[in-house]
Amino acid sequence: MNIRKLIYEGEGVTQDFKKTITSCEKIAKTMVSFANNKGGRLLIGVMDDGSIKGVKSEDEERYMITRAAHFYAKPALEPAFEEIYVDDKLVLVVDIEESDSKPHYALGEDGKWWVYVRVKDKSVLASKIVVDVLKRSGAENGVLIKYSSKEKALLEYLDTHERITVKEYCELLNLSRRRAQRILVNLVLSGVIKVHTTEKEEFYTAG
């Protein structure tokens, strides 16, 4: 594994740098966001700017990560560890595989369990729609779409507009938020539309 090449790639959807692990809650949030996405890698002992500080106590870092993976994530995660020395400094590489039992929840500092997804280089709180998509994406029975006027109106709107939010969809058809969310989940699962999560908002485009 070429650690310098990985560091050069920078932080992103599948990679995060940590100087050290200071909180089980915070690291669980990152690991859960990887598991709910395409998997990812933590480089412990690396600063945000990519400079290598190395870890002081590898045992302590491993303990914190394992504890976070087992007690601050549910279902529990199984991180894989690798030690790499760069100029006599130890970088601990932690791999989190994409999970086949999504969604994973992380225990927050408020004592509640939350679902996170990876957006660029951030772990972002998942909306109810994204949580439902994650829950049902592993189901064997697939999605049967019945196109009512509500679905047709949405697709017609997306033919002439680039994107739509839940709020706009509710207003367009005078739907309750719950009904709108149910329709959107089904359409995302069937690949008809795509969900886009950013730090500020969530919107939908034609699939």
Backbone bond lengths (Angstrom), bond angles and torsions (degrees), N, CA, C in turn:
res aa  C-N    CA-C-N  psi(-1)  N-CA   C-N-CA  omega(-1)  CA-C   N-CA-C  phi
1 M - - - 1.462 - - 1.535 109.76 -
2 N 1.335 116.31 123.85 1.454 121.07 -179.83 1.533 109.53 -89.50
3 I 1.323 115.70 96.63 1.466 120.62 -173.04 1.532 111.70 -65.30
4 R 1.332 116.59 -35.32 1.475 118.69 -179.75 1.521 110.82 -66.31
5 K 1.328 116.25 -37.43 1.476 121.04 178.19 1.532 109.78 -64.01
6 L 1.345 115.54 -42.72 1.468 119.80 178.66 1.530 110.45 -61.86
7 I 1.331 116.37 -44.58 1.468 120.72 -179.33 1.528 109.96 -63.89
8 Y 1.348 115.98 -38.88 1.465 120.53 179.49 1.535 110.50 -61.56
9 E 1.338 116.85 -34.02 1.478 120.62 179.26 1.534 111.03 -65.10
10 G 1.333 116.17 -23.49 1.463 120.23 176.50 1.522 113.47 79.99
11 E 1.336 114.86 -179.96 1.465 120.66 177.80 1.524 108.87 -78.96
12 G 1.318 115.32 148.63 1.461 119.14 -179.56 1.514 110.80 -169.98
13 V 1.330 114.99 -154.93 1.470 120.86 -176.21 1.529 111.51 -60.94
14 T 1.350 116.72 -35.32 1.472 118.90 -174.70 1.533 112.99 -116.55
15 Q 1.337 117.30 14.68 1.468 118.35 -179.10 1.528 111.71 -148.44
16 D 1.340 114.94 140.02 1.463 120.49 -179.49 1.527 109.01 -141.31
17 F 1.338 116.85 137.84 1.463 121.58 176.92 1.521 109.73 -99.78
18 K 1.322 116.60 139.29 1.464 121.08 174.46 1.529 108.41 -135.26
19 K 1.322 116.05 129.16 1.467 119.79 176.35 1.530 108.85 -66.70
20 T 1.333 114.77 -45.41 1.469 121.09 177.68 1.524 107.26 -158.73
21 I 1.333 117.09 164.39 1.467 120.61 178.45 1.526 108.10 -96.72
22 T 1.318 116.01 117.75 1.470 119.74 -177.49 1.523 112.53 -109.78
23 S 1.346 117.40 -17.40 1.465 119.55 -174.84 1.517 110.26 -147.73
24 C 1.340 115.79 129.85 1.477 120.53 177.46 1.525 110.51 -64.17
25 E 1.354 116.25 -38.50 1.470 120.07 -179.11 1.528 111.09 -60.35
26 K 1.347 115.05 -46.66 1.477 118.77 -175.65 1.523 111.94 -66.90
27 I 1.329 116.89 -42.44 1.463 118.79 -177.11 1.528 110.58 -73.80
28 A 1.333 117.36 -31.35 1.477 120.39 176.38 1.532 110.03 -62.53
29 K 1.331 115.89 -40.13 1.472 121.85 178.87 1.539 110.46 -58.26
30 T 1.344 116.54 -45.04 1.470 120.75 179.71 1.528 110.73 -66.71
31 M 1.335 116.79 -45.30 1.472 119.88 -177.62 1.529 111.26 -64.54
32 V 1.324 116.54 -40.75 1.464 121.72 178.76 1.536 110.15 -63.38
33 S 1.334 116.17 -41.19 1.473 118.79 -180.00 1.529 111.06 -63.67
34 F 1.341 117.34 -34.50 1.467 120.94 175.65 1.532 110.24 -66.68
35 A 1.334 116.20 -48.71 1.471 120.74 -177.11 1.528 111.53 -61.60
36 N 1.338 116.60 -34.94 1.472 121.01 179.73 1.521 112.22 -78.08
37 N 1.328 116.74 -11.22 1.461 121.18 -178.61 1.532 108.30 -108.83
38 K 1.316 118.20 -126.85 1.468 122.01 -177.46 1.531 111.65 -104.01
39 G 1.341 117.02 17.29 1.456 119.91 -174.96 1.528 109.45 87.45
40 G 1.334 116.28 172.55 1.460 118.30 -178.94 1.521 111.98 -175.20
41 R 1.322 114.20 -179.71 1.459 121.11 -173.40 1.520 109.82 -136.84
42 L 1.334 115.22 135.86 1.468 121.13 173.89 1.523 108.61 -105.22
43 L 1.312 116.72 133.90 1.469 120.73 173.05 1.522 107.05 -109.82
44 I 1.332 115.96 105.29 1.464 120.83 -177.37 1.524 108.78 -92.49
45 G 1.346 115.04 131.29 1.455 119.76 -176.01 1.521 111.47 103.75
46 V 1.351 114.92 8.88 1.470 120.79 179.89 1.530 108.82 -119.52
47 M 1.329 116.56 132.00 1.470 121.80 179.55 1.527 110.30 -76.38
48 D 1.338 116.10 164.65 1.470 120.83 178.86 1.528 112.05 -57.18
49 D 1.338 116.68 -32.66 1.467 119.10 -178.47 1.537 112.52 -84.45
50 G 1.346 116.00 4.14 1.464 120.02 176.58 1.517 114.97 92.12
51 S 1.346 117.59 -3.56 1.471 118.33 178.81 1.535 110.08 -76.06
52 I 1.324 115.72 143.38 1.470 121.25 -174.33 1.527 109.96 -92.96
53 K 1.324 115.41 117.40 1.469 121.09 177.00 1.528 110.72 -98.44
54 G 1.332 114.85 -29.47 1.462 119.27 -176.21 1.521 110.87 81.36
55 V 1.333 116.73 156.62 1.468 119.80 179.96 1.527 109.03 -94.36
56 K 1.327 115.09 142.67 1.483 119.72 179.94 1.520 110.18 -77.33
57 S 1.343 114.88 -49.54 1.464 118.76 -177.88 1.521 109.15 -127.59
58 E 1.330 114.77 101.63 1.465 119.78 -177.61 1.534 111.15 -62.30
59 D 1.337 117.08 -37.49 1.472 120.91 179.94 1.524 111.30 -62.38
60 E 1.325 115.60 -40.95 1.463 120.42 -179.14 1.528 111.05 -65.74
61 E 1.339 115.93 -42.72 1.471 119.94 179.36 1.529 110.13 -63.78
62 R 1.313 116.12 -45.00 1.479 120.61 178.64 1.530 110.81 -59.33
63 Y 1.332 115.14 -43.89 1.463 120.34 -179.20 1.531 110.06 -59.75
64 M 1.349 116.47 -48.16 1.474 120.94 -178.16 1.537 111.10 -61.70
65 I 1.327 115.97 -43.16 1.468 120.02 -177.76 1.521 110.91 -68.17
66 T 1.335 116.45 -43.85 1.475 120.43 179.85 1.526 110.42 -64.35
67 R 1.333 116.05 -42.33 1.471 120.87 178.04 1.533 110.45 -61.28
68 A 1.337 115.70 -45.03 1.474 119.96 179.29 1.528 110.70 -62.90
69 A 1.339 116.29 -41.47 1.472 121.08 -177.43 1.527 111.83 -66.83
70 H 1.343 116.52 -33.86 1.469 120.45 -175.57 1.531 113.79 -92.49
71 F 1.328 117.30 -35.00 1.470 119.65 -173.13 1.530 114.62 -112.66
72 Y 1.328 116.77 -15.99 1.461 119.77 -178.78 1.530 111.74 -112.62
73 A 1.340 116.36 5.31 1.467 121.40 176.02 1.520 107.84 -130.49
74 K 1.325 116.05 136.89 1.475 118.47 173.90 1.517 109.70 -139.49
75 P 1.349 118.17 134.82 1.458 124.91 -11.68 1.538 111.34 -54.26
76 A 1.335 115.33 155.57 1.469 120.55 -177.31 1.530 110.87 -62.05
77 L 1.317 115.38 153.16 1.468 121.50 178.88 1.528 109.87 -108.73
78 E 1.321 116.42 157.51 1.470 121.01 178.42 1.537 108.98 -122.51
79 P 1.328 117.10 88.05 1.468 119.01 -179.71 1.527 111.87 -70.73
80 A 1.337 116.24 148.30 1.471 121.58 175.22 1.528 108.22 -107.69
81 F 1.331 116.67 134.16 1.469 121.67 -174.59 1.526 111.84 -108.72
82 E 1.331 114.65 145.20 1.462 120.31 172.56 1.531 107.56 -143.34
83 E 1.335 115.93 137.66 1.476 119.81 179.28 1.520 109.15 -104.74
84 I 1.332 114.98 130.98 1.467 119.29 178.76 1.525 109.07 -130.97
85 Y 1.329 115.29 129.93 1.474 119.77 178.45 1.529 110.04 -96.79
86 V 1.325 115.32 131.40 1.464 121.54 175.31 1.533 107.02 -127.97
87 D 1.326 116.74 116.07 1.478 120.81 -177.96 1.529 111.65 49.20
88 D 1.336 116.55 48.69 1.472 123.13 179.37 1.532 114.06 66.47
89 K 1.327 116.62 10.48 1.474 119.17 176.25 1.524 107.88 -108.79
90 L 1.331 115.16 137.54 1.470 119.61 -177.42 1.530 111.16 -93.04
91 V 1.331 115.24 124.72 1.469 121.52 172.11 1.530 107.32 -108.28
92 L 1.314 116.12 127.27 1.467 120.95 178.49 1.538 107.90 -96.24
93 V 1.326 115.25 118.59 1.475 120.67 -179.94 1.524 107.99 -99.40
94 V 1.334 115.86 125.72 1.471 121.32 -177.83 1.524 108.45 -119.36
95 D 1.340 116.21 118.69 1.468 120.59 179.87 1.520 111.10 -101.17
96 I 1.323 115.22 132.11 1.468 121.67 175.25 1.519 106.85 -118.29
97 E 1.323 116.50 119.91 1.471 119.44 -178.48 1.527 110.67 -79.60
98 E 1.331 114.48 155.15 1.467 118.44 170.65 1.521 107.61 -61.37
99 S 1.320 116.21 135.56 1.464 120.01 -174.62 1.525 111.52 -89.31
100 D 1.334 114.89 149.87 1.468 118.05 171.55 1.526 109.92 -105.26
101 S 1.337 116.02 12.01 1.481 118.82 174.11 1.542 109.50 -127.35
102 K 1.315 114.88 54.81 1.468 121.33 178.29 1.519 109.55 -76.05
103 P 1.324 119.34 155.83 1.461 125.91 -0.63 1.531 111.39 -87.76
104 H 1.336 115.82 152.25 1.462 121.88 171.39 1.527 107.80 -98.28
105 Y 1.308 115.00 143.51 1.468 121.83 179.85 1.521 109.35 -111.25
106 A 1.317 116.18 147.26 1.469 121.02 174.83 1.521 108.62 -114.20
107 L 1.324 115.47 139.69 1.465 120.62 179.02 1.522 108.85 -77.93
108 G 1.332 115.78 120.42 1.466 120.53 -177.89 1.518 112.10 -85.46
109 E 1.311 115.31 169.87 1.467 119.95 178.41 1.525 111.09 -68.21
110 D 1.349 116.48 -14.47 1.475 120.99 177.06 1.534 111.54 -86.23
111 G 1.363 116.55 2.03 1.468 120.03 178.91 1.519 113.75 82.90
112 K 1.351 117.12 3.64 1.471 120.31 179.40 1.531 109.57 -105.30
113 W 1.333 114.38 159.78 1.471 120.83 -179.92 1.523 109.07 -98.15
114 W 1.347 116.07 129.22 1.464 121.71 -177.06 1.533 110.79 -129.10
115 V 1.333 115.24 149.85 1.470 120.95 176.67 1.531 109.04 -97.35
116 Y 1.329 116.42 133.56 1.470 121.10 177.85 1.520 110.04 -123.05
117 V 1.330 114.93 147.84 1.467 120.82 173.73 1.525 107.71 -125.90
118 R 1.306 115.62 159.91 1.465 120.61 -177.62 1.532 109.71 -91.93
119 V 1.304 116.27 124.06 1.468 122.26 176.38 1.528 106.88 -125.26
120 K 1.339 116.42 112.28 1.470 121.77 -174.20 1.530 108.90 53.51
121 D 1.348 118.10 -118.91 1.476 118.31 -178.59 1.519 112.21 -106.67
122 K 1.345 116.85 23.58 1.473 121.02 -178.21 1.533 110.41 -123.89
123 S 1.337 115.29 152.36 1.468 121.14 172.51 1.518 106.96 -100.51
124 V 1.330 115.51 113.31 1.469 121.57 -169.89 1.530 109.78 -111.99
125 L 1.329 115.19 141.17 1.467 121.38 177.93 1.525 109.47 -61.41
126 A 1.335 116.17 129.88 1.469 120.19 -178.50 1.522 110.59 -80.66
127 S 1.310 115.79 143.21 1.473 120.36 176.46 1.532 109.03 -76.20
128 K 1.328 116.02 169.66 1.462 120.14 178.73 1.525 110.54 -59.83
129 I 1.331 116.26 -37.79 1.470 120.29 -179.43 1.524 110.50 -63.79
130 V 1.332 116.91 -46.40 1.470 120.24 -179.43 1.531 110.56 -64.50
131 V 1.329 117.12 -39.09 1.479 120.60 177.18 1.530 109.79 -60.54
132 D 1.341 116.72 -44.69 1.474 120.44 179.44 1.531 111.12 -64.26
133 V 1.320 116.85 -39.35 1.471 120.47 178.16 1.532 109.41 -63.09
134 L 1.340 117.18 -44.69 1.476 120.99 178.85 1.528 110.65 -61.78
135 K 1.338 116.14 -42.39 1.474 120.28 -178.52 1.528 110.57 -61.71
136 R 1.316 115.24 -42.02 1.464 118.84 -172.05 1.521 113.50 -92.82
137 S 1.343 117.48 -11.82 1.469 118.69 -177.01 1.527 111.68 -69.08
138 G 1.344 116.79 -21.92 1.465 119.32 178.09 1.519 113.26 -89.48
139 A 1.332 117.12 -4.74 1.471 120.65 -177.59 1.525 110.54 -69.30
140 E 1.324 115.12 144.13 1.466 120.25 -175.77 1.527 112.28 -78.88
141 N 1.341 116.14 -26.60 1.464 118.24 -165.95 1.527 114.87 -82.98
142 G 1.335 118.54 0.22 1.457 120.13 176.27 1.514 113.02 67.85
143 V 1.317 115.72 -171.93 1.465 120.68 -175.69 1.519 109.02 -126.07
144 L 1.303 115.17 127.18 1.457 120.05 175.77 1.523 107.54 -99.27
145 I 1.324 116.61 115.90 1.469 119.90 -177.90 1.515 109.65 -97.42
146 K 1.312 115.22 123.95 1.462 119.65 171.34 1.518 106.20 -104.91
147 Y 1.312 116.77 116.81 1.463 119.66 -177.51 1.520 110.67 -82.03
148 S 1.312 115.14 103.94 1.458 119.65 173.54 1.527 107.25 -94.88
149 S 1.309 116.66 -177.69 1.476 120.68 178.95 1.531 110.28 -61.62
150 K 1.338 117.02 -27.41 1.471 120.91 -178.54 1.532 111.37 -67.33
151 E 1.349 115.93 -44.20 1.467 120.11 177.82 1.530 110.43 -67.99
152 K 1.343 114.99 -43.32 1.477 119.09 -177.90 1.524 110.70 -61.38
153 A 1.322 116.02 -41.64 1.474 119.82 -178.92 1.532 110.84 -62.88
154 L 1.329 115.75 -38.42 1.466 119.95 179.55 1.529 110.49 -64.95
155 L 1.339 116.48 -45.96 1.465 120.15 -177.92 1.526 111.22 -67.72
156 E 1.335 116.64 -35.64 1.471 120.14 176.41 1.533 110.16 -64.42
157 Y 1.327 115.39 -40.01 1.471 120.57 178.77 1.533 109.80 -61.96
158 L 1.345 115.45 -42.89 1.470 119.69 -178.48 1.536 112.84 -73.58
159 D 1.325 116.43 -14.05 1.468 119.74 173.02 1.522 111.14 -68.97
160 T 1.321 115.52 -32.17 1.471 119.81 -175.13 1.536 112.67 -110.53
161 H 1.337 116.95 -11.56 1.467 121.07 178.21 1.524 108.44 -123.07
162 E 1.313 115.10 150.32 1.468 119.71 -176.80 1.522 112.25 -71.81
163 R 1.340 117.41 -34.84 1.463 120.91 -170.88 1.518 110.95 -156.95
164 I 1.351 114.46 165.89 1.467 120.44 177.65 1.529 108.73 -148.84
165 T 1.328 116.80 148.55 1.466 121.16 174.54 1.528 108.81 -104.84
166 V 1.332 116.35 168.39 1.478 120.05 177.93 1.528 109.69 -58.82
167 K 1.324 115.82 -44.31 1.470 121.17 -178.10 1.536 110.42 -59.79
168 E 1.326 115.65 -44.79 1.479 119.39 -179.84 1.525 110.88 -65.11
169 Y 1.330 116.65 -38.55 1.466 120.53 179.30 1.532 110.60 -65.59
170 C 1.334 116.27 -41.96 1.475 120.79 177.38 1.536 110.22 -59.27
171 E 1.324 115.24 -44.83 1.479 119.70 -177.62 1.524 111.48 -69.92
172 L 1.332 116.02 -38.04 1.464 121.37 -178.47 1.529 111.47 -58.39
173 L 1.326 116.22 -41.60 1.470 120.31 -174.22 1.529 113.55 -117.62
174 N 1.336 115.22 10.04 1.468 119.66 -179.43 1.534 111.24 54.03
175 L 1.344 115.30 48.68 1.474 121.13 -178.91 1.519 109.98 -100.20
176 S 1.332 115.97 154.55 1.468 119.20 170.62 1.528 106.86 -73.16
177 R 1.327 115.72 154.02 1.479 119.47 -178.88 1.524 110.34 -59.18
178 R 1.330 116.08 -37.99 1.467 120.28 -177.65 1.528 112.04 -63.37
179 R 1.339 113.76 -44.99 1.482 119.32 179.98 1.535 109.77 -63.88
180 A 1.330 115.44 -43.66 1.468 120.35 -179.77 1.535 110.38 -61.21
181 Q 1.327 116.47 -42.33 1.473 120.73 -179.28 1.524 111.21 -63.06
182 R 1.345 116.10 -41.31 1.476 120.19 -179.97 1.535 110.79 -60.73
183 I 1.334 115.60 -45.70 1.471 120.51 -179.48 1.530 110.37 -63.37
184 L 1.334 116.05 -44.23 1.469 120.31 -178.15 1.530 111.47 -63.95
185 V 1.334 116.92 -41.66 1.476 120.74 178.68 1.530 110.08 -57.64
186 N 1.328 116.49 -48.28 1.470 120.45 -179.40 1.521 112.23 -60.73
187 L 1.328 115.71 -41.76 1.464 119.68 -177.54 1.534 111.44 -71.11
188 V 1.335 116.41 -34.29 1.476 119.56 176.31 1.532 109.56 -66.34
189 L 1.333 116.73 -45.89 1.463 121.51 -178.17 1.524 112.01 -62.42
190 S 1.322 116.59 -33.06 1.467 119.37 -178.35 1.524 111.42 -86.18
191 G 1.348 117.06 -3.35 1.459 120.02 177.03 1.520 114.39 82.77
192 V 1.333 116.80 6.48 1.469 120.70 -178.57 1.526 110.53 -73.08
193 I 1.344 115.86 -37.47 1.468 120.32 175.45 1.526 108.76 -128.70
194 K 1.331 115.84 164.06 1.465 121.29 178.29 1.518 108.93 -118.07
195 V 1.340 114.96 143.21 1.471 119.94 175.98 1.526 107.66 -99.84
196 H 1.331 116.00 136.82 1.470 122.11 178.20 1.523 108.40 -122.45
197 T 1.318 116.48 120.62 1.464 120.94 178.69 1.519 108.67 -106.12
198 T 1.323 116.88 129.86 1.462 120.94 171.54 1.529 106.37 -121.91
199 E 1.313 116.44 177.21 1.471 118.83 179.29 1.522 110.96 -66.63
200 K 1.342 116.64 -27.28 1.466 119.57 -174.34 1.515 113.48 -98.14
201 E 1.338 117.14 -32.44 1.469 117.97 -173.63 1.519 110.55 -155.78
202 E 1.337 113.29 175.96 1.450 120.25 176.00 1.522 106.84 -131.25
203 F 1.328 116.23 137.95 1.470 118.09 178.96 1.518 109.18 -145.93
204 Y 1.320 115.02 171.47 1.471 121.90 -173.71 1.521 109.73 -127.02
205 T 1.354 115.22 142.37 1.466 120.00 175.67 1.526 107.63 -130.35
206 A 1.329 116.32 166.35 1.474 120.39 177.36 1.514 108.79 -63.20
207 G 1.340 116.51 142.81 1.468 121.35 -177.16 1.511 112.31 -74.32
